[in-house]
Structures are given as structure tokens and as C-alpha cells.
Amino acid sequence: MSLWSRISDALEALRAGEPFSAVFDRLRVRPERTVAFTIGVIALGAKLAKADGTVTRDEVAMFREVFTIPKDDEASAARVFNLARQDVAGYDSYARKIAGLFPPNDPVLRDLIEGLFHVAVADGDFHPAEDAFLREVSGIFGLGDACYRAIYARNVPGAAPDPYELLELPHDASLDQARAAFRRMVRESHPDALRARGVPDEAVRLAEDRLKALNSAWEEVQQRHAA
């Protein structure tokens, strides 16, 4: 059964009159990380799409920045988006329910924030309201400020990323500390690691840009220490 078919099944399980947000309560009882991750990105993305006051982007095209959506499954993806957009629950309520589906500090929550950044910048812009939205969700997820700044630097056009910031390190970190951080983050960013923690194959492309940024950061740190 495809990911999108499993998502459709999760939505069909909602009782008549139940809000869309109830799907997260059902996922808590029967956890399936790939479904939870995907619904989380789309549900919060639906709220994020309105954060800058305009919804001008094609709904499915936005999520192509994160997911590879087969033509036959576009209707299912759009349905999730529309149900979330119509739900009166606030995005902070969604974020708390999603955070409750995963252990504290689970890397999949960072993956989810990174996916939302891809949605936010899909139109080539990053609005201050989107920044505020993502900072609050990141805080609800328990991610530190250094983690948020690193994700911001990797994804926002024109952010001019600092290599230490990308490695979530202070500027006085030693070369050994930078090497250890680089190796840890590369391990966590490997496609197999993403799949193991529940990121669906359709979204593993998230790792590609992250690995490129980490490699560039490590090279620059080495050059600075050699100078």
C-alpha cells in the first residue's frame, strides 16, 4: 500500500464531525512515523501558507519541494492540505500534537521543520511572518536556537550561511569539535538514517541539500584553521 493510500486510510478513520486535528490523536494510538511525518508537514504547511497573508501558490506544487507526489496521488495530497486549512485549530495546537507523536529531541522533528522551510521558500521569498511561525513551531518541538539558525541558514535564499552556524557550533570551537559535529550531522543526514526514523522515501531529497551544506561548512572551517 502506498504512503498516500495509508494517509487516506488515516483520514477515513475519522468519525463524522471530528476535526482534522483528531487524526494526530489516532496516530498516537497507532503510530506510523512515515504517515505522521507526511501529515505533519502538509498540515502545518497548510497553516504556514497563510502566514504571510496570501495563498497564491499551487497547493500540490508547494509540496513538490519536499515530496515526490505521483500524479495519481495528487488528489489525496491536496485533500490533506484542504482539510488542514479549513480546520479551525491553530497551528500551535497542531505542533503540540505532532511533537507528542515523537520522543523528545527526536531528529524527525528537525526533519519536519526543514520540510516546512522548503514549503515556505517555494515562492522564492521568506516572509517575516513565516519566520515567526517556524520559530514558534521549532520551540514547541523543543529544538534549540542553534538548530533553528542552522536550518534557516541552509534554506533561506541569501542567508549567507556561516560555517560554524551550519554545524551548530560556537565560533571558538576547536577543529576537533567541528570534525565531531560534522561527522555526527552527516550520519544523521544520510538517506538511510532519514528512512530509519520515519521520513518517507518521497521526502528523502531533504538530505541532499543538507549534506551539500554540511560538506561546504566543514571545508570552510578547515580552511580557517589552516590559515
C-alpha positions, 0 to 999 in steps of 0.5 A, a space after each residue: 500500500 502506498 504512503 498516500 493510500 495509508 494517509 487516506 486510510 488515516 483520514 477515513 478513520 475519522 468519525 463524522 464531525 471530528 476535526 482534522 486535528 483528531 487524526 494526530 490523536 489516532 496516530 498516537 494510538 497507532 503510530 506510523 512515523 512515515 504517515 505522521 511525518 507526511 501529515 505533519 508537514 502538509 498540515 502545518 504547511 497548510 497553516 504556514 501558507 497563510 502566514 504571510 497573508 496570501 495563498 497564491 501558490 499551487 497547493 500540490 506544487 508547494 509540496 513538490 519541494 519536499 515530496 515526490 507526489 505521483 500524479 495519481 496521488 495528487 488528489 489525496 495530497 491536496 485533500 490533506 492540505 484542504 482539510 488542514 486549512 479549513 480546520 479551525 485549530 491553530 497551528 500551535 495546537 497542531 505542533 503540540 500534537 505532532 511533537 507528542 507523536 515523537 520522543 523528545 529531541 527526536 531528529 524527525 522533528 528537525 526533519 519536519 521543520 526543514 520540510 516546512 522551510 522548503 514549503 515556505 521558500 517555494 515562492 522564492 521569498 521568506 516572509 517575516 511572518 513565516 519566520 515567526 511561525 517556524 520559530 514558534 513551531 521549532 520551540 514547541 518541538 523543543 529544538 534549540 536556537 542553534 538548530 533553528 539558525 542552522 536550518 534557516 541558514 541552509 534554506 533561506 535564499 541569501 542567508 549567507 550561511 556561516 560555517 560554524 552556524 551550519 554545524 551548530 557550533 560556537 565560533 571558538 570551537 576547536 577543529 576537533 569539535 567541528 570534525 565531531 559535529 560534522 561527522 555526527 550531522 552527516 550520519 544523521 543526514 544520510 538517506 538511510 538514517 532519514 528512512 530509519 526514523 520515519 521520513 518517507 522515501 518521497 521526502 528523502 531529497 531533504 538530505 541532499 541539500 543538507 549534506 551539500 551544506 554540511 560538506 561546504 561548512 566543514 571545508 570552510 572551517 578547515 580552511 580557517 584553521 589552516 590559515 
